[in-house]
Amino acid sequence: MEDKTPKDLVPAEPTKSELEILQVLWASGPSTARFVNDELNRQTRKVIYMSTLKLMQIMVEKGMLAKDESQMRHIYSAVAEEGKTKGLLLDKAIDTIFNGSAANLMMQLLGNKQLSQKEMDEFQTLIKKLDGQ
């Protein structure tokens, strides 16, 4: 039986906590576990450093993160691509919550949020662009 490298693995769907870590790394770039933990405490909720470190180690095993051990402080970076990961999660939400209808998702979004004029203009530009295809 062959060992699978992280590149051979099918992209895993991140848990909520894994997604929070990925979002820090996507925004900040390669970072230490301490930095990620501090950002989580600042941005989202209080988390214990050892819990963040352990989860990041698990994410390395899953192929979501890479770890550079060449320095004294280990540096973690996201292997999971932001666009692909968000697309996977959005597709799942559309399929499971909106019965596969992106239109139903958009109607729900537009009905629940008050859009600024700038956002409305951006949506209208996008619709015109899509309509021209």
Secondary structure, DSSP 8 states (H G I E B T S, - for coil): -----GGGS------HHHHHHHHHHHHH-SB-HHHHHHHHHHHT----HHHHHHHHHHHHHHTSEEEE-SSSS-EEEE-S-HHHHHHHHHHHHHHHHSTT-HHHHHHHHHHHS---HHHHHHHHHHHHHHHT-
